[in-house]
């Protein structure tokens, strides 16, 4: 292979793609999309809160109404003693958004029944607000039956939620406070990003090969350069496009998030984020899922917590002490090698077919290891040194994703060296095999390719 020819192909592939309207559109819309993922949930939560609701309450128990305190979202009107049917039929006329009826206290079960009526379906927030106040009233009533003074306060005093402060010991014995939740989030984010990028840009290589083959442009190209030079030039050219796009995404997303956060206000964003986390936790508990399994037990964040330290102090300290150099270098190494490995596979598949519809059967054995790597990485934060995660970070077909998920937790140098060495050796072997398939397949027309054909092409000299 001639390096000069490969450089020419790389330049052609790069310039052709960066000048496309689709590249410019995705490059500049991508950061808006990523920023929206970061900001929009909290912004929507802040803007979608109920406000100015008027709720009529008929309290037949006599113990619940004192718990209904007015808030910015809801005003409670005591309508106890008024006829239920009359109120139900005149909700709109009286200006009430809903009517809540609380039954008389059941002395046997020490509970009440709560029924709500409204002209339109009641929001989840309003329903939860009513339910929580009724629960508080019944709990206070049941505690009062034990005839123990300040029992509720005693129970609060007895309740204890432990906080585990974790320290990471350096090679020199230095203790550094750390937060496992930060490592977990970074691990998940890195594995998701590298999976998405490898799949997306490898697929881009396959699509480019199919387009050139279908348009017969490839016949002109291979008359000037070798097929292997064309394949590797195309792969590296798309890699340069990927790195350019990734760099622009990082810069533009940071600018957008910083600008919007400054405009809305940090405290507002954090308050909305806390509400969102609480609601997601309640939802997962209702579905029978442990919130800890989903990583949803992070402490509430506010400006006071930031000032006082505590859990947030551990988060900030962890972010400060992270080895960003290792994370960045590791990301680029594993992205580059993982992309080269899978792009060579997809280039070979693209050369063997004449349209995208024929790629499904051939691409399945390639996409399965990639998906397995993603699934292993998704749980790597729970046991980064477990056998399945260790071997997932060593096997070349899954290591680009799994090892990157392990790096935030600290990986011995020998494991990194072995993993990268195996990945390089596997790419060289698979790249050679893909080049043999590409060289023959790129000029094959009029026949649907099978795995038997690919094996026959591999054995040819």
C-alpha positions as CSV (number, residue, x, y, z in Angstrom):
1,X,0.0,0.0,0.0
2,X,1.2,3.5,-0.8
3,X,0.9,6.0,2.0
4,X,0.5,8.9,-0.5
5,X,-2.6,7.2,-2.0
6,X,-4.1,6.6,1.4
7,X,-3.6,10.3,2.3
8,X,-5.3,11.4,-0.9
9,X,-8.3,9.2,-0.1
10,X,-8.4,10.4,3.5
11,X,-8.5,14.0,2.4
12,X,-11.2,13.3,-0.2
13,X,-13.4,11.4,2.3
14,X,-12.9,14.1,4.9
15,X,-13.6,17.1,2.7
16,X,-16.5,15.4,1.0
17,X,-18.3,14.7,4.3
18,X,-17.6,18.0,6.2
19,X,-18.9,20.0,3.2
20,X,-22.2,18.1,3.3
21,X,-25.3,19.9,4.6
22,X,-26.1,16.9,6.7
23,X,-22.8,17.1,8.5
24,X,-23.2,20.8,9.2
25,X,-26.8,20.3,10.3
26,X,-26.0,17.4,12.7
27,X,-22.9,19.2,14.0
28,X,-24.8,22.2,15.1
29,X,-28.1,20.6,16.0
30,X,-26.3,17.8,18.0
31,X,-25.1,20.2,20.8
32,X,-28.6,21.6,21.1
33,X,-29.9,18.1,21.5
34,X,-27.3,17.2,24.1
35,X,-27.9,20.4,26.0
36,X,-31.6,19.8,25.9
37,X,-31.1,16.4,27.5
38,X,-29.2,18.1,30.3
39,X,-31.5,21.1,30.8
40,X,-34.9,20.3,29.4
41,X,-36.1,17.9,32.1
42,X,-35.4,20.4,34.9
43,X,-36.8,23.3,32.8
44,X,-40.0,21.4,32.0
45,X,-40.3,20.3,35.7
46,X,-40.0,23.9,36.7
47,X,-42.5,25.3,34.2
48,X,-45.0,22.4,34.5
49,X,-45.8,22.8,38.2
50,X,-49.4,23.2,39.2
51,X,-50.3,26.7,40.4
52,X,-53.4,28.4,41.8
53,X,-55.4,25.2,42.2
54,X,-58.6,25.5,44.3
55,X,-59.5,22.3,46.1
56,X,-62.6,22.0,48.2
57,X,-62.4,19.5,51.1
58,X,-65.1,17.7,53.0
59,X,-63.5,16.2,56.1
60,X,-65.8,13.8,57.9
61,X,-62.9,12.4,60.0
62,X,-62.2,15.6,61.8
63,X,-58.4,15.0,61.9
64,X,-57.2,15.5,58.3
65,X,-58.2,19.1,57.4
66,X,-55.7,20.7,59.8
67,X,-52.9,19.0,57.7
68,X,-54.1,20.7,54.5
69,X,-51.9,23.8,54.4
70,X,-52.1,26.1,51.4
71,X,-49.1,26.2,49.1
72,X,-48.2,28.2,45.9
73,X,-49.7,25.4,43.9
74,X,-52.9,24.5,45.8
75,X,-55.3,26.4,48.1
76,X,-57.5,24.1,50.3
77,X,-61.0,25.3,51.1
78,X,-62.8,23.7,54.1
79,X,-66.3,22.8,52.9
80,X,-67.0,20.3,55.7
81,X,-70.7,20.1,56.5
82,X,-71.8,21.1,53.0
83,X,-73.8,18.6,50.9
84,X,-71.5,16.5,48.7
85,X,-73.9,16.2,45.7
86,X,-74.4,19.9,45.6
87,X,-70.7,20.7,45.5
88,X,-70.0,18.0,42.9
89,X,-72.5,19.5,40.5
90,X,-71.3,23.1,41.0
91,X,-67.5,22.7,40.9
92,X,-67.1,24.9,37.8
93,X,-69.6,27.5,39.1
94,X,-67.9,27.8,42.5
95,X,-64.5,28.0,40.9
96,X,-63.1,24.7,42.4
97,X,-60.7,22.6,40.5
98,X,-61.5,19.5,42.5
99,X,-63.5,18.2,45.5
100,X,-61.9,15.9,48.1
101,X,-64.1,13.8,50.4
102,X,-62.5,12.2,53.5
103,X,-64.7,9.6,55.1
104,X,-65.4,9.3,58.8
105,X,-62.6,7.6,60.8
106,X,-62.8,3.8,60.8
107,X,-62.0,3.0,64.4
108,X,-61.2,-0.7,63.6
109,X,-58.6,-0.1,60.9
110,X,-57.7,3.4,62.1
111,X,-57.9,4.7,58.6
112,X,-60.0,6.8,56.2
113,X,-61.2,6.5,52.6
114,X,-60.3,9.4,50.3
115,X,-62.3,10.2,47.2
116,X,-61.6,13.0,44.7
117,X,-63.9,14.5,42.1
118,X,-62.9,16.9,39.3
119,X,-64.2,18.1,36.0
120,X,-60.9,17.0,34.2
121,X,-58.4,14.3,35.2
122,X,-56.4,15.3,38.3
123,X,-52.7,15.8,37.9
124,X,-50.2,13.4,39.5
125,X,-48.7,16.2,41.6
126,X,-52.0,17.2,43.0
127,X,-53.0,13.6,43.8
128,X,-49.7,13.0,45.6
129,X,-50.0,16.3,47.6
130,X,-53.4,15.2,48.9
131,X,-52.3,11.7,49.6
132,X,-49.2,12.8,51.5
133,X,-51.2,15.1,53.8
134,X,-53.8,12.4,54.5
135,X,-51.0,10.0,55.3
136,X,-49.4,12.5,57.8
137,X,-52.8,12.9,59.5
138,X,-53.4,9.2,59.9
139,X,-49.9,8.6,61.1
140,X,-50.2,11.3,63.8
141,X,-53.5,9.8,64.9
142,X,-52.2,6.3,65.2
143,X,-49.2,7.6,67.1
144,X,-51.4,9.4,69.5
145,X,-53.2,6.2,70.4
146,X,-50.1,4.8,72.1
147,X,-50.4,7.6,74.7
148,X,-46.6,8.2,74.8
149,X,-45.7,11.8,75.0
150,X,-43.7,13.2,72.0
151,X,-43.8,9.8,70.4
152,X,-43.4,11.3,66.9
153,X,-40.4,13.3,68.0
154,X,-38.9,10.2,69.7
155,X,-39.3,8.2,66.4
156,X,-37.6,11.0,64.5
157,X,-34.8,11.1,67.1
158,X,-34.3,7.3,66.8
159,X,-34.3,7.3,63.0
160,X,-30.8,7.2,61.5
161,X,-29.6,7.4,58.0
162,X,-25.9,6.5,57.8
163,X,-23.6,8.3,55.4
164,X,-20.6,6.3,54.3
165,X,-17.6,8.6,53.6
166,X,-15.2,6.8,51.2
167,X,-11.5,7.5,50.7
168,X,-9.3,6.3,47.9
169,X,-5.7,5.6,48.9
170,X,-3.0,6.6,46.5
171,X,0.3,4.7,45.9
172,X,2.0,7.1,48.4
173,X,-0.7,6.4,51.0
174,X,-2.4,9.8,50.5
175,X,-6.1,9.7,51.4
176,X,-8.5,11.3,48.9
177,X,-12.2,11.6,49.6
178,X,-14.3,10.1,46.8
179,X,-17.9,9.6,45.7
180,X,-18.9,6.3,44.2
181,X,-21.9,7.9,42.5
182,X,-19.6,10.2,40.5
183,X,-17.6,7.2,39.2
184,X,-20.8,5.4,38.4
185,X,-22.2,8.3,36.3
186,X,-18.9,8.9,34.5
187,X,-18.7,5.1,33.8
188,X,-22.2,5.0,32.3
189,X,-21.8,8.2,30.3
190,X,-18.4,7.1,28.7
191,X,-19.7,3.7,27.8
192,X,-22.9,5.1,26.2
193,X,-20.9,7.7,24.2
194,X,-18.3,5.3,22.9
195,X,-21.0,2.7,22.0
196,X,-23.0,5.3,20.1
197,X,-20.0,6.7,18.3
198,X,-18.5,3.3,17.3
199,X,-21.9,2.1,16.0
200,X,-22.7,5.4,14.2
201,X,-19.5,6.1,12.5
202,X,-18.8,2.4,11.6
203,X,-22.3,2.3,10.0
204,X,-21.3,5.5,8.1
205,X,-18.4,3.7,6.6
206,X,-20.6,0.8,5.4
207,X,-23.1,3.2,4.0
208,X,-20.4,5.1,2.1
209,X,-19.0,1.8,0.6
210,X,-22.5,0.7,-0.5
211,X,-23.2,4.1,-2.1
212,X,-20.0,4.0,-4.1
213,X,-20.5,0.4,-5.2
214,X,-24.1,1.0,-6.2
215,X,-23.2,4.1,-8.3
216,X,-20.2,2.3,-9.9
217,X,-17.9,5.1,-8.7
218,X,-15.7,2.4,-7.0
219,X,-14.8,1.0,-10.4
220,X,-13.2,4.3,-11.4
221,X,-11.4,4.6,-8.0
222,X,-9.9,1.1,-7.9
223,X,-8.5,1.7,-11.4
224,X,-6.2,4.4,-9.8
225,X,-5.6,2.9,-6.3
226,X,-5.6,-0.5,-4.7
227,X,-8.8,-1.7,-3.0
228,X,-7.1,-2.0,0.3
229,X,-5.8,1.6,0.1
230,X,-9.4,2.7,-0.7
231,X,-10.8,0.8,2.3
232,X,-8.3,2.1,4.9
233,X,-8.3,5.6,3.5
234,X,-12.1,5.6,3.8
235,X,-12.0,4.3,7.4
236,X,-9.4,6.8,8.5
237,X,-11.2,9.7,6.7
238,X,-14.5,9.0,8.5
239,X,-12.5,8.7,11.8
240,X,-11.2,12.3,11.2
241,X,-14.7,13.4,10.5
242,X,-15.9,11.8,13.8
243,X,-13.2,13.4,15.9
244,X,-13.9,16.8,14.3
245,X,-17.6,16.4,15.0
246,X,-17.0,15.2,18.5
247,X,-14.7,18.1,19.4
248,X,-17.3,20.6,18.1
249,X,-20.1,18.9,20.0
250,X,-18.1,19.2,23.3
251,X,-17.4,22.8,22.8
252,X,-20.8,23.9,21.6
253,X,-22.7,21.8,24.2
254,X,-20.6,23.3,27.0
255,X,-21.3,26.8,25.8
256,X,-25.1,26.2,25.5
257,X,-25.4,24.5,28.9
258,X,-23.4,27.2,30.6
259,X,-25.3,30.0,28.9
260,X,-28.8,28.5,29.7
261,X,-27.8,27.7,33.3
262,X,-26.6,31.2,33.9
263,X,-29.9,32.6,32.4
264,X,-32.2,30.4,34.4
265,X,-30.2,30.3,37.6
266,X,-28.3,27.5,39.4
267,X,-30.6,27.2,42.4
268,X,-33.7,26.9,40.1
269,X,-32.1,24.2,38.1
270,X,-31.0,22.2,41.2
271,X,-34.4,22.5,42.8
272,X,-36.1,21.2,39.7
273,X,-33.5,18.4,39.4
274,X,-34.2,17.4,43.1
275,X,-37.9,17.2,42.5
276,X,-37.4,15.2,39.3
277,X,-35.1,12.7,41.2
278,X,-37.7,12.3,44.0
279,X,-40.5,11.6,41.5
280,X,-38.4,9.1,39.6
281,X,-37.5,7.3,42.8
282,X,-41.2,7.1,43.8
283,X,-42.0,5.8,40.4
284,X,-39.4,3.0,40.5
285,X,-40.4,2.0,44.0
286,X,-44.0,1.8,42.8
287,X,-42.9,-0.5,40.0
288,X,-41.1,-2.7,42.5
289,X,-37.6,-1.7,41.3
290,X,-34.9,-0.8,43.8
291,X,-33.8,2.8,43.2
292,X,-30.3,2.0,44.3
293,X,-30.1,-0.4,41.3
294,X,-30.8,2.5,39.0
295,X,-28.4,4.8,40.7
296,X,-31.2,7.1,41.9
297,X,-30.2,7.6,45.5
298,X,-28.0,10.6,45.0
299,X,-28.4,13.2,47.8
300,X,-30.3,16.4,47.1
301,X,-28.1,19.2,45.8
302,X,-28.6,22.9,46.7
303,X,-26.5,26.0,47.2
304,X,-26.4,25.4,51.0
305,X,-25.1,21.8,50.6
306,X,-22.4,23.1,48.2
307,X,-21.2,25.6,50.8
308,X,-21.3,23.2,53.7
309,X,-19.6,20.3,52.0
310,X,-20.9,16.9,53.1
311,X,-22.0,14.6,50.3
312,X,-21.7,17.4,47.8
313,X,-18.2,18.1,49.1
314,X,-17.3,14.5,48.3
315,X,-18.8,14.9,44.8
316,X,-16.8,18.1,44.1
317,X,-13.6,16.6,45.6
318,X,-14.0,13.5,43.4
319,X,-14.5,15.6,40.3
320,X,-11.4,17.6,41.2
321,X,-9.2,14.6,41.8
322,X,-10.3,12.6,38.7
323,X,-7.5,11.7,36.4
324,X,-8.9,13.6,33.4
325,X,-5.8,12.9,31.4
326,X,-6.3,9.2,31.7
327,X,-10.0,9.4,30.9
328,X,-9.3,11.5,27.7
329,X,-6.4,9.4,26.5
330,X,-8.3,6.2,27.3
331,X,-11.4,7.5,25.4
332,X,-9.4,8.4,22.3
333,X,-7.4,5.2,22.3
334,X,-10.3,2.9,22.8
335,X,-12.6,4.9,20.4
336,X,-9.9,4.9,17.7
337,X,-9.1,1.2,18.0
338,X,-12.7,0.1,18.6
339,X,-13.8,2.2,15.6
340,X,-11.0,0.8,13.4
341,X,-11.9,-2.8,14.3
342,X,-15.7,-2.5,13.7
343,X,-15.3,-0.1,10.8
344,X,-13.2,-2.7,9.0
345,X,-15.9,-5.3,9.5
346,X,-18.6,-2.9,8.3
347,X,-16.5,-1.9,5.3
348,X,-16.2,-5.6,4.3
349,X,-19.9,-6.1,4.8
350,X,-20.6,-3.0,2.7
351,X,-18.4,-4.3,-0.1
352,X,-20.2,-7.6,-0.2
353,X,-23.7,-6.3,-0.8
354,X,-25.4,-4.0,-3.3
355,X,-28.0,-2.3,-1.0
356,X,-28.6,-1.7,2.7
357,X,-31.4,-4.2,2.8
358,X,-28.9,-7.1,2.3
359,X,-26.7,-6.0,5.2
360,X,-28.9,-7.3,8.0
361,X,-27.9,-10.9,7.9
362,X,-24.2,-10.2,7.5
363,X,-24.0,-7.4,10.1
364,X,-25.8,-9.4,12.9
365,X,-22.7,-11.3,14.0
366,X,-20.8,-8.0,14.2
367,X,-23.4,-6.0,16.1
368,X,-24.0,-8.7,18.7
369,X,-20.5,-8.4,20.4
370,X,-20.9,-4.6,20.4
371,X,-24.3,-4.8,22.2
372,X,-22.9,-7.4,24.7
373,X,-20.1,-5.0,25.5
374,X,-22.6,-2.2,26.1
375,X,-24.7,-4.4,28.4
376,X,-21.6,-5.5,30.4
377,X,-20.5,-1.9,30.7
378,X,-23.9,-0.8,31.9
379,X,-23.4,-2.8,35.1
380,X,-19.6,-2.4,35.4
381,X,-20.0,0.3,38.1
382,X,-21.5,-2.3,40.5
383,X,-18.5,-4.6,40.3
384,X,-15.7,-3.2,38.1
385,X,-13.3,-6.0,39.1
386,X,-15.8,-9.0,38.7
387,X,-14.8,-11.8,36.3
388,X,-17.4,-10.9,33.6
389,X,-16.4,-7.3,33.6
390,X,-12.6,-8.1,33.7
391,X,-12.9,-10.5,30.7
392,X,-15.3,-8.1,28.9
393,X,-12.5,-5.5,29.2
394,X,-9.9,-7.9,27.8
395,X,-11.8,-9.5,24.9
396,X,-11.1,-7.2,21.9
397,X,-14.7,-7.2,20.6
398,X,-16.1,-5.8,23.9
399,X,-13.0,-4.1,25.5
400,X,-13.5,-0.7,23.8
401,X,-16.7,-0.2,25.7
402,X,-16.1,-2.2,28.9
403,X,-12.6,-1.0,29.7
404,X,-13.6,2.6,29.3
405,X,-16.4,2.0,31.8
406,X,-13.7,0.5,34.2
407,X,-11.2,3.3,33.9
408,X,-12.9,5.8,36.3
409,X,-12.6,3.2,39.1
410,X,-8.9,2.7,38.5
411,X,-7.3,-0.1,36.3
412,X,-3.8,-1.5,36.7
413,X,-1.4,-0.5,34.0
414,X,-0.7,-4.1,33.0
415,X,-4.4,-4.7,32.4
416,X,-4.6,-1.6,30.2
417,X,-1.5,-2.6,28.3
418,X,-2.8,-6.1,27.8
419,X,-6.2,-4.9,26.7
420,X,-4.8,-2.4,24.2
421,X,-2.3,-4.9,22.9
422,X,-5.0,-7.6,22.2
423,X,-7.1,-4.9,20.6
424,X,-4.3,-3.8,18.3
425,X,-3.5,-7.4,17.3
426,X,-7.1,-8.2,16.7
427,X,-7.6,-5.2,14.5
428,X,-4.5,-6.1,12.5
429,X,-5.8,-9.6,11.9
430,X,-9.4,-8.6,11.3
431,X,-8.3,-5.6,9.1
432,X,-6.3,-8.0,7.0
433,X,-9.3,-10.4,6.6
434,X,-11.7,-7.5,5.9
435,X,-9.3,-6.2,3.2
436,X,-9.3,-9.5,1.5
437,X,-13.1,-9.6,1.5
438,X,-13.3,-5.9,0.4
439,X,-10.9,-6.4,-2.5
440,X,-13.1,-9.1,-4.0
441,X,-16.5,-8.0,-2.9
442,X,-16.2,-4.4,-4.1
443,X,-16.3,-5.6,-7.7
444,X,-18.9,-8.3,-7.3
445,X,-22.4,-7.6,-8.7
446,X,-25.6,-9.5,-9.4
447,X,-25.3,-12.1,-6.7
448,X,-26.5,-12.1,-3.1
449,X,-23.5,-12.7,-0.8
450,X,-23.7,-15.4,1.9
451,X,-21.3,-16.3,4.8
452,X,-20.1,-19.2,2.6
453,X,-19.0,-16.7,-0.1
454,X,-17.2,-14.6,2.5
455,X,-15.3,-17.7,3.7
456,X,-14.4,-18.6,0.1
457,X,-13.0,-15.1,-0.5
458,X,-10.9,-15.2,2.7
459,X,-9.2,-18.4,1.5
460,X,-8.3,-17.0,-1.8
461,X,-4.7,-15.9,-2.2
